[in-house]
Amino acid sequence: MGRKNHRMLPFPLSIAQLFFRLAIASVVLKAGLTKTASWGGTVQRFADEYQVPILPPEVAALMAATFELSCSTLLALGLATRVATLPLLGMIAVIQTFVYPHAWSDHLTWGSILIFLLTRGGGPLSLDYLVGLEPAPTGTAEGEHHAQRRA
């Protein structure tokens, strides 16, 4: 008996983009909420443990919490997705370089997802797509599938 060539059905890119946005948003939102829950402790942690160069602990903590809360919300909604990835990529670079250089596996995972979203956008299941900030997918299996369905 010969083996049949079984092909996996392609996983919809739009679902992957949604899952990537929600995965990163959940991690980052949790970090932002933790920071705001105990602001005094957060500022102290930035002074003692994180020690971000150049920035005073109060400024670094405020920037981190602001980016975490705002960018996670934007990613969850798929609004300004590409723009929302930039501060988070910057934060990952700073954290990896100055704060937790041993946490490269987490940072590599999060950074890879953010780079994917930066270069591919939030996808058809996003507010970006709904309001016209992202064009319809073309040149992909998903885009070709949509084009065939319209024809």
KOLNUKOL-404764 format. One line per 4 residues: number of its first residue (from 1); their letters; for each residue x, y, z of N, C-alpha, C, O. Coordinates in pm, 1 decimal, decimal comma. Layout:
NUM = a = X Y Z X Y Z X Y Z X Y Z; ...
***
This chain:
1 = mgrk = 83,7 -118,1 0,0 0,0 0,0 0,0 88,2 124,5 0,0 181,2 136,7 79,7; 57,7 214,6 -89,2 132,7 339,5 -95,4 75,5 441,9 1,7 -41,8 436,3 38,7; 158,7 533,0 41,1 114,4 639,4 131,9 51,9 750,5 49,6 107,8 794,0 -51,0; -61,4 794,6 92,3 -126,1 907,1 25,7 -61,0 1036,1 72,9 -19,3 1048,2 188,1
5 = nhrm = -53,4 1129,4 -15,8 2,3 1259,5 18,7 -107,8 1342,2 83,8 -195,6 1395,1 15,6; -102,5 1352,6 214,8 -201,9 1430,4 287,7 -149,3 1571,5 305,9 -41,1 1593,2 360,6; -227,1 1665,3 259,6 -189,7 1805,2 277,5 -274,0 1864,5 387,6 -395,3 1844,4 394,4; -208,1 1936,3 471,7 -282,2 2007,5 575,3 -350,7 2126,6 510,6 -296,0 2190,8 421,0
9 = lpfp = -468,8 2154,0 556,7 -536,5 2273,3 509,6 -464,5 2395,2 564,6 -422,4 2394,9 680,3; -449,8 2498,4 484,4 -379,0 2616,5 535,7 -458,1 2682,8 647,9 -579,9 2698,6 639,7; -386,2 2720,7 752,2 -448,9 2790,2 863,2 -469,2 2934,8 821,2 -376,6 2996,9 769,1; -587,0 2989,6 842,4 -613,3 3127,2 797,7 -520,2 3227,5 865,3 -512,5 3233,7 988,0
13 = lsia = -450,5 3304,9 785,0 -360,1 3406,1 836,3 -434,2 3506,3 924,0 -378,8 3555,4 1022,4; -558,5 3537,0 889,3 -635,4 3634,0 967,3 -655,9 3586,9 1111,3 -656,1 3667,8 1204,1; -673,1 3457,0 1129,6 -688,9 3402,0 1265,1 -555,6 3408,4 1339,1 -552,0 3442,4 1457,3; -446,6 3376,2 1270,6 -314,2 3384,6 1333,2 -285,4 3528,3 1376,7 -234,8 3550,8 1486,7
17 = qlff = -317,3 3625,4 1291,0 -294,4 3765,4 1326,3 -377,1 3805,1 1448,6 -327,5 3875,2 1536,7; -501,0 3761,4 1454,3 -585,7 3789,5 1570,0 -525,9 3727,3 1696,4 -515,8 3793,6 1799,7; -486,5 3600,8 1688,2 -428,3 3532,8 1804,0 -298,7 3600,0 1848,2 -275,4 3616,0 1968,0; -214,3 3639,5 1753,2 -89,7 3708,7 1787,7 -118,7 3839,9 1859,2 -55,3 3871,7 1959,9
21 = rlai = -214,3 3915,9 1807,3 -249,2 4043,4 1871,0 -299,0 4020,9 2012,8 -257,6 4091,2 2105,0; -387,1 3924,0 2030,8 -444,4 3898,0 2162,9 -341,3 3840,2 2259,4 -343,9 3871,3 2378,5; -251,4 3757,0 2209,7 -148,2 3698,7 2296,7 -57,0 3806,9 2352,1 -33,2 3812,4 2472,7; -6,3 3892,4 2265,7 83,0 3999,3 2311,0 5,9 4097,9 2397,8 55,6 4141,7 2501,6
25 = asvv = -115,4 4133,0 2355,6 -195,3 4229,2 2433,2 -219,0 4178,1 2574,9 -212,7 4256,3 2669,8; -245,7 4050,1 2591,2 -274,2 3997,8 2725,8 -151,6 4004,4 2815,8 -163,1 4039,3 2933,3; -35,4 3971,5 2762,8 87,8 3976,3 2842,4 119,0 4120,5 2882,1 150,0 4148,6 2997,9; 110,5 4211,5 2784,8 148,4 4350,7 2807,7 45,5 4421,5 2896,4 82,7 4501,2 2982,6
29 = lkag = -82,5 4393,2 2876,1 -186,2 4454,1 2959,9 -169,4 4411,6 3105,7 -181,3 4494,1 3196,4; -142,2 4285,0 3127,8 -120,7 4236,4 3264,7 -4,6 4309,8 3330,9 -13,2 4347,0 3448,0; 103,1 4330,6 3257,3 218,8 4403,2 3311,9 181,5 4546,9 3345,9 221,8 4598,3 3450,3; 104,8 4612,3 3258,7 63,3 4749,9 3284,5 -30,4 4760,9 3403,7 -17,6 4852,8 3484,5
33 = ltkt = -123,6 4668,8 3415,2 -216,8 4670,1 3528,2 -144,7 4642,5 3660,2 -178,3 4700,3 3763,6; -46,1 4554,4 3655,5 33,1 4526,3 3775,3 108,1 4651,9 3819,9 115,6 4681,6 3939,1; 162,9 4724,3 3724,5 234,9 4847,2 3758,3 143,0 4950,5 3822,2 181,0 5014,7 3920,1; 23,6 4967,3 3768,6 -67,1 5070,3 3820,5 -133,2 5029,2 3951,0 -181,0 5115,3 4024,9
37 = aswg = -137,3 4900,6 3981,4 -202,2 4854,3 4103,9 -125,9 4897,8 4228,8 -186,2 4919,3 4333,9; 3,9 4910,5 4218,1 86,1 4952,0 4331,4 192,8 5047,5 4279,2 308,1 5009,2 4259,9; 152,6 5172,0 4256,8 240,5 5266,5 4190,9 369,0 5291,9 4269,7 477,0 5298,1 4210,9; 358,8 5306,5 4399,5 478,0 5329,3 4481,7 577,1 5215,6 4469,7 697,6 5237,8 4457,3
41 = gtvq = 526,0 5094,0 4473,5 611,2 4977,0 4457,9 672,5 4968,9 4318,8 786,4 4925,2 4302,4; 596,1 5011,3 4219,5 646,9 5010,2 4082,3 763,3 5106,7 4066,9 867,1 5070,8 4011,3; 746,7 5229,1 4115,9 854,7 5327,8 4106,3 977,4 5277,9 4181,8 1090,0 5293,9 4134,9; 956,0 5218,1 4297,6 1068,7 5164,5 4375,4 1138,4 5051,6 4299,2 1261,2 5042,6 4300,8
45 = rfad = 1062,2 4966,8 4233,4 1120,0 4857,3 4155,4 1204,2 4912,9 4040,4 1310,1 4858,7 4008,6; 1156,4 5022,4 3977,6 1234,8 5085,6 3870,9 1363,4 5145,6 3926,4 1465,6 5147,7 3857,9; 1358,8 5194,4 4050,1 1479,3 5251,9 4112,4 1578,6 5143,8 4153,3 1699,1 5160,4 4134,2; 1529,5 5032,8 4209,5 1616,8 4930,6 4267,2 1656,1 4819,9 4169,7 1773,6 4785,1 4158,0
49 = eyqv = 1557,1 4765,1 4100,3 1580,5 4644,8 4020,0 1599,6 4675,2 3872,3 1695,8 4627,9 3811,8; 1510,2 4752,7 3813,4 1513,2 4773,4 3668,5 1624,9 4868,0 3627,0 1696,2 4840,3 3530,5; 1641,5 4979,1 3698,0 1748,8 5074,9 3674,3 1771,8 5103,6 3525,5 1880,0 5079,5 3472,1; 1668,4 5155,2 3460,9 1677,9 5192,9 3320,6 1774,4 5310,7 3310,3 1759,1 5409,0 3382,8
53 = pilp = 1874,3 5302,6 3220,9 1970,9 5411,9 3212,8 1907,2 5542,3 3164,9 1810,1 5541,1 3089,3; 1961,5 5651,3 3208,6 1927,3 5788,1 3170,5 1796,7 5836,9 3234,1 1792,5 5947,7 3287,5; 1691,6 5757,2 3229,4 1561,0 5801,6 3277,8 1548,8 5789,0 3429,2 1589,7 5687,7 3485,9; 1493,1 5890,3 3495,5 1460,9 5875,8 3637,3 1355,2 5765,5 3655,3 1273,1 5744,5 3566,0
57 = peva = 1356,1 5695,5 3768,6 1261,5 5584,9 3789,6 1115,5 5625,1 3768,6 1038,2 5547,7 3712,1; 1076,5 5744,5 3812,9 937,2 5788,7 3797,5 898,7 5800,9 3649,9 789,1 5761,1 3610,2; 988,9 5855,7 3569,8 963,2 5873,8 3426,4 959,4 5738,4 3355,8 870,0 5712,1 3275,3; 1056,5 5653,0 3386,2 1061,3 5520,2 3324,1 935,8 5439,7 3357,9 879,1 5373,7 3270,8
61 = alma = 892,6 5445,0 3483,6 772,5 5371,4 3525,1 648,3 5425,5 3454,9 563,9 5348,4 3409,3; 637,2 5557,2 3446,4 521,9 5618,1 3379,6 519,4 5582,7 3231,2 414,4 5548,4 3176,9; 634,0 5591,1 3166,5 640,9 5554,6 3024,7 603,5 5408,8 3003,5 525,9 5376,8 2913,4; 658,5 5320,0 3086,2 631,0 5177,6 3071,0 482,5 5148,1 3089,8 422,5 5077,7 3008,5
65 = atfe = 423,4 5201,0 3195,5 281,6 5174,5 3222,0 194,3 5232,9 3111,6 98,2 5169,4 3068,2; 227,0 5352,7 3066,4 148,9 5416,5 2960,0 154,9 5335,3 2831,5 51,9 5308,7 2769,7; 275,5 5295,8 2791,0 289,2 5215,4 2669,0 221,6 5080,1 2683,5 156,4 5032,9 2590,4; 236,7 5017,5 2799,6 177,1 4885,3 2818,5 24,7 4890,7 2812,7 -37,6 4806,0 2748,7
69 = lscs = -34,8 4987,8 2877,8 -181,4 4996,3 2878,1 -236,2 5041,1 2742,7 -333,5 4984,1 2693,4; -174,8 5142,2 2682,6 -228,5 5193,5 2556,4 -200,8 5099,0 2439,5 -290,3 5071,5 2359,7; -79,3 5050,0 2429,1 -45,6 4963,6 2315,8 -117,3 4829,6 2322,9 -156,3 4774,9 2219,8; -135,2 4775,8 2443,6 -207,6 4648,8 2455,0 -353,6 4666,8 2412,8 -411,2 4579,3 2348,2
73 = tlla = -411,9 4778,6 2449,0 -550,5 4805,8 2408,2 -559,9 4818,8 2257,1 -650,2 4762,2 2195,4; -467,3 4892,9 2197,0 -466,7 4908,4 2051,6 -448,0 4773,3 1981,9 -515,4 4745,1 1882,8; -357,4 4690,3 2032,6 -336,0 4559,0 1971,0 -459,3 4470,3 1983,3 -496,2 4402,5 1887,4; -523,0 4469,9 2099,3 -642,7 4387,3 2117,1 -751,8 4427,6 2018,5 -822,0 4342,5 1964,0
77 = lgla = -765,2 4557,2 1996,3 -866,3 4607,0 1901,9 -821,7 4596,1 1756,4 -904,0 4598,6 1664,8; -692,4 4584,1 1736,5 -640,7 4585,6 1600,5 -647,7 4725,0 1541,6 -673,9 4740,9 1422,4; -624,8 4825,5 1623,5 -630,1 4965,4 1579,3 -489,4 5024,2 1588,5 -425,6 5019,1 1693,6; -442,3 5079,7 1477,5 -304,7 5131,2 1470,3 -206,4 5021,4 1511,4 -110,4 5045,9 1584,4
81 = trva = -231,9 4903,2 1464,1 -154,5 4785,3 1504,2 -5,6 4803,9 1480,0 76,3 4780,4 1568,9; 28,4 4846,0 1359,8 170,9 4858,8 1326,0 239,7 4961,3 1415,4 351,6 4938,5 1461,6; 173,6 5073,5 1439,8 229,4 5178,6 1524,6 242,3 5128,8 1669,0 341,3 5158,6 1735,8; 144,5 5054,2 1716,8 144,5 5006,0 1855,8 257,2 4908,0 1883,3 297,0 4890,5 1998,4
85 = tlpl = 309,0 4844,1 1779,5 419,6 4750,1 1801,5 551,1 4821,9 1831,6 637,0 4766,6 1900,3; 567,4 4942,1 1782,0 697,1 5010,6 1791,5 741,6 5040,3 1934,7 854,8 5007,1 1969,7; 657,0 5101,8 2020,0 701,5 5123,0 2158,1 730,5 4991,6 2231,2 822,0 4984,5 2313,3; 652,9 4888,9 2201,2 673,4 4760,0 2268,6 804,3 4695,8 2224,4 875,2 4637,4 2306,4
89 = lgmi = 836,9 4705,8 2096,6 966,3 4655,8 2049,8 1080,4 4733,2 2115,5 1182,3 4675,0 2152,6; 1063,1 4863,3 2129,5 1164,0 4944,1 2198,3 1180,2 4902,7 2343,2 1292,1 4892,7 2393,5; 1069,1 4878,5 2410,1 1075,1 4835,1 2549,9 1145,7 4700,6 2562,2 1227,4 4681,0 2652,2; 1114,8 4608,8 2472,8 1179,9 4477,3 2476,2 1330,4 4493,4 2457,9 1408,7 4427,4 2526,3
93 = aviq = 1370,9 4580,0 2366,9 1514,4 4601,7 2343,5 1583,0 4656,5 2468,9 1692,5 4612,7 2504,3; 1518,6 4752,0 2535,6 1575,7 4810,6 2657,7 1581,6 4706,3 2769,3 1683,4 4692,5 2837,1; 1472,1 4633,7 2787,6 1467,2 4532,6 2893,8 1571,7 4424,0 2869,0 1642,3 4383,2 2961,2; 1581,4 4377,4 2745,1 1677,7 4272,7 2711,6 1820,6 4321,0 2734,3 1904,5 4246,9 2785,5
97 = tfvy = 1847,4 4444,4 2696,4 1983,4 4498,0 2704,6 2024,8 4534,8 2846,5 2136,7 4504,6 2888,0; 1935,3 4600,2 2921,7 1975,4 4659,4 3048,5 1916,8 4594,3 3173,6 1974,2 4607,1 3281,7; 1805,1 4525,5 3161,3 1735,1 4479,6 3281,3 1742,8 4327,6 3298,3 1792,0 4278,9 3400,0; 1695,0 4254,3 3200,4 1692,3 4107,9 3209,6 1757,4 4044,5 3086,3 1687,1 3988,7 3002,1
101 = phaw = 1889,1 4052,0 3074,3 1954,2 3994,3 2956,0 1940,7 3842,2 2947,5 1956,9 3785,0 2839,7; 1911,5 3776,5 3059,0 1894,9 3631,1 3059,7 1756,1 3587,5 3010,3 1733,3 3468,2 2990,3; 1664,7 3680,6 2990,7 1527,3 3646,3 2950,0 1510,1 3653,3 2798,7 1402,6 3687,0 2749,1; 1615,6 3621,5 2726,6 1612,8 3634,5 2581,8 1507,3 3546,2 2514,6 1454,0 3583,7 2410,2
105 = sdhl = 1476,1 3429,7 2572,4 1378,4 3341,6 2505,8 1238,5 3403,7 2506,0 1166,7 3394,8 2406,4; 1199,7 3466,2 2617,0 1070,9 3536,6 2620,1 1073,7 3655,7 2525,3 979,3 3677,7 2449,4; 1181,2 3731,5 2529,9 1191,0 3851,2 2446,4 1195,4 3815,6 2298,6 1139,8 3887,5 2215,7; 1260,8 3705,6 2265,4 1264,5 3660,0 2126,6 1124,5 3621,3 2078,8 1085,6 3652,5 1966,3
109 = twgs = 1050,3 3553,8 2164,4 913,5 3514,6 2129,1 825,8 3637,7 2108,2 761,1 3651,3 2004,4; 823,8 3726,8 2206,4 739,6 3846,1 2195,8 783,8 3935,2 2081,0 701,0 3988,0 2006,7; 915,2 3951,6 2066,8 966,7 4035,3 1958,7 932,7 3979,6 1822,3 900,4 4055,4 1730,8; 939,4 3848,2 1806,8 905,2 3785,7 1678,1 759,4 3811,4 1641,4 728,1 3843,3 1526,7
113 = ilif = 671,7 3797,6 1738,7 529,3 3822,6 1713,9 507,6 3969,6 1679,1 432,7 4001,2 1586,7; 572,1 4058,7 1752,1 556,9 4201,8 1724,2 612,2 4239,2 1586,7 553,0 4321,3 1516,6; 724,5 4180,2 1547,7 779,4 4207,4 1414,1 685,2 4155,1 1306,5 668,0 4218,7 1202,4; 624,1 4039,4 1331,2 525,5 3987,8 1236,5 410,3 4087,5 1221,9 369,7 4119,2 1110,0
117 = lltr = 357,8 4136,7 1333,5 246,3 4231,8 1328,3 289,3 4364,5 1266,8 210,7 4427,3 1195,8; 410,8 4407,8 1292,3 462,2 4531,1 1232,9 467,3 4519,5 1081,0 430,1 4612,7 1009,7; 513,1 4406,0 1032,4 531,2 4390,3 887,8 405,7 4342,9 815,1 390,6 4369,4 695,9; 316,1 4274,0 883,8 195,7 4220,2 819,7 67,8 4292,8 859,2 -33,7 4280,4 790,7
121 = gggp = 71,3 4368,3 968,4 -47,7 4439,9 1012,7 -139,6 4352,6 1095,9 -111,5 4235,6 1122,0; -250,4 4413,1 1136,9 -345,3 4345,9 1225,2 -434,4 4244,5 1157,3 -496,2 4161,8 1224,5; -442,2 4249,0 1026,7 -520,9 4151,8 951,7 -665,8 4192,0 932,9 -710,1 4294,5 984,7; -739,7 4110,5 858,3 -879,5 4140,1 826,7 -972,9 4142,2 947,5 -1081,5 4199,7 939,8
125 = lsld = -932,8 4080,6 1058,8 -1015,7 4079,3 1178,9 -968,4 4188,0 1275,5 -947,4 4163,0 1394,1; -952,2 4308,3 1222,2 -902,8 4420,2 1301,7 -979,8 4546,7 1266,5 -1041,0 4556,9 1160,2; -975,1 4642,0 1357,7 -1034,7 4772,4 1326,7 -956,4 4842,8 1216,8 -1014,3 4919,1 1139,4; -826,5 4818,7 1208,6 -746,1 4875,3 1099,8 -808,4 4840,8 965,0 -824,0 4927,6 879,1
129 = ylvg = -843,1 4716,7 947,3 -902,3 4669,8 822,6 -1042,3 4729,4 803,3 -1078,5 4772,5 693,8; -1119,0 4730,7 910,9 -1256,4 4780,8 904,2 -1262,9 4927,5 862,5 -1349,5 4966,5 784,2; -1170,6 5009,0 915,1 -1173,7 5152,1 883,2 -1085,0 5188,0 763,9 -1072,9 5305,7 729,7; -1023,1 5089,1 700,6 -946,3 5113,7 579,6 -799,9 5148,8 600,3 -734,1 5193,5 506,3
133 = lepa = -746,6 5129,8 721,4 -604,3 5155,3 744,0 -516,8 5044,1 687,1 -398,7 5065,5 659,8; -573,8 4927,1 669,4 -502,4 4813,7 611,2 -574,4 4770,6 485,0 -696,8 4757,7 485,0; -500,4 4748,1 377,7 -564,2 4702,3 254,2 -607,6 4556,7 263,7 -563,9 4483,0 352,1; -692,8 4517,3 172,9 -734,5 4377,6 165,6 -613,3 4292,3 134,3 -526,8 4334,6 57,6
137 = ptgt = -604,7 4172,9 191,9 -489,1 4087,2 165,0 -484,7 4047,0 18,0 -586,2 4009,1 -40,5; -366,8 4055,8 -40,1 -346,6 4012,5 -178,7 -216,6 3935,5 -186,8 -126,0 3955,8 -106,0; -208,0 3846,9 -285,2 -84,9 3772,7 -305,5 -61,5 3663,1 -203,2 45,8 3602,9 -200,8; -158,6 3636,5 -120,0 -146,1 3527,5 -23,1 -255,0 3426,1 -51,6 -349,9 3454,1 -124,8
141 = aege = -241,1 3310,8 5,4 -345,4 3209,2 -13,7 -479,2 3262,6 34,3 -582,6 3237,9 -27,8; -477,0 3336,3 145,8 -600,9 3391,1 199,2 -659,1 3496,0 104,1 -779,4 3497,0 77,9; -573,1 3583,8 53,0 -619,4 3687,2 -39,7 -673,7 3626,8 -167,9 -775,6 3672,1 -220,0; -605,7 3524,4 -219,2 -653,1 3457,3 -339,1 -785,2 3386,5 -313,0 -872,8 3383,0 -399,5
145 = hhaq = -799,3 3330,2 -193,7 -923,8 3263,3 -157,2 -1039,6 3362,3 -157,7 -1147,4 3333,2 -209,5; -1015,8 3481,0 -98,9 -1120,6 3584,9 -96,9 -1151,9 3631,0 -238,7 -1268,3 3654,5 -271,2; -1051,1 3644,4 -323,2 -1072,8 3688,4 -459,8 -1154,9 3585,0 -536,8 -1241,8 3621,5 -615,9; -1127,8 3456,2 -514,1 -1204,0 3351,6 -580,2 -1348,7 3349,8 -532,9 -1439,4 3323,7 -612,0
149 = rra = -1370,9 3377,2 -405,6 -1506,4 3377,4 -352,3 -1587,2 3492,6 -411,6 -1707,8 3479,1 -432,2; -1521,7 3606,6 -439,5 -1591,0 3722,6 -495,9 -1623,4 3702,1 -643,2 -1720,6 3758,2 -693,8; -1542,0 3621,6 -712,8 -1560,1 3602,9 -857,1 -1676,0 3515,6 -890,4 -1703,1 3491,2 -1008,0
***
